[in-house]
């Protein structure tokens, strides 16, 4: 098992990492032009061919799956999904719809049946963004035109491309634990030096084909203070300067317990730069609104931050994403 180093050593390590990486303790000022530069510099367009629709999921090879399967030693599984919430709240303006169609009365007395409906994009429901979810400069990942997305759905980069599921090594990056707090306050940016510091603290290195999950403690804070409107009060998340770090590690997917991006972004004219640089430029699918509280507890108990990650989106032809239930297995 990995043993933690002392808090003082972590602080010193974080300071060294910040110095070595060239980032200050406060995020450096960035402009929309900086984001455009990064989009070109970090681009994976054409890397797997001009017709590629999988993006960095191509990095989950047969060998990577076999490697991930070997992580299962204990037979312990943890859901990374938030329970579907059916009540409107400040962060859930479109609650999950659950209607009972039959419940043991009348002619249908033998059966219980119900109907689900969900508008899953947003900040409430655990879901996966497909690469067609975002347009930038009229394009999607790999140069596909936004015109490929029509009223009937998308002709390119749809979620049905992922119906074979995701099976790879997952890694939890617990930033509140690194900082020695229960949760991050809304609007707190996470810097690339902290991602490196977490690798050092956890004794783990993010590698090609991994899926990383960034914990901000959003749900722990919500349980304490109640829901809040992110458009007014913000969300903790990755600063745009983290994008080169993500590219350097060649991750297969990015997940978080919020929106991945810090909100507000701090970049005039660009509300979600991490979304732009992952979905659009690098072809990295995203898991949004995961519940990482239980996996944080289990990972700390086991002192193990890597696990087998499995997830299966709905196979909706032309869909822009899917609600789903990612599973971490030890």
BELTA-V670868 format. One record per backbone hydrogen bond with DSSP energy under -1.0 kcal/mol. NH is the residue of the N-H (numbers start at 1). CO is the residue of the C=O. If there is no record, write none. Layout:
nh	co
NH	CO
NH	CO
This chain:
nh	co
2	303
10	6
11	7
12	8
13	9
14	10
15	11
16	12
17	13
18	14
19	15
20	16
21	17
22	18
23	18
35	31
36	32
37	33
38	34
39	35
40	36
41	37
42	38
44	281
47	44
49	46
52	49
56	283
57	54
58	55
59	56
60	57
61	59
65	61
66	62
67	63
68	64
69	65
70	66
71	68
72	69
73	330
74	330
78	328
80	326
89	92
92	89
96	85
97	117
99	115
101	113
102	113
104	111
108	105
109	106
111	108
113	102
115	99
117	97
127	288
128	322
129	286
130	320
133	130
136	139
139	136
140	144
143	140
144	141
146	138
148	145
149	146
150	153
153	150
154	318
155	148
159	319
161	158
162	159
163	160
165	162
166	311
168	309
170	307
171	211
172	305
173	213
175	173
175	215
178	174
179	175
180	176
181	176
184	216
188	185
190	237
194	191
195	191
196	192
197	193
198	194
199	195
200	196
201	197
202	198
203	199
204	199
209	250
210	207
211	169
212	253
213	171
214	255
215	173
221	217
222	218
223	219
224	220
225	221
226	222
232	229
233	229
234	230
235	263
237	188
238	260
239	190
242	239
243	240
246	242
247	243
248	244
249	245
251	246
252	210
253	210
254	285
255	212
256	287
257	214
261	259
262	238
263	235
270	267
276	272
277	273
278	274
279	275
281	276
282	277
283	278
284	278
287	254
288	127
289	258
290	256
291	80
296	292
297	293
298	294
299	295
300	296
301	297
302	298
303	299
304	299
307	170
308	329
309	168
310	327
311	166
316	314
319	316
322	128
324	126
327	310
328	78
329	308
330	76
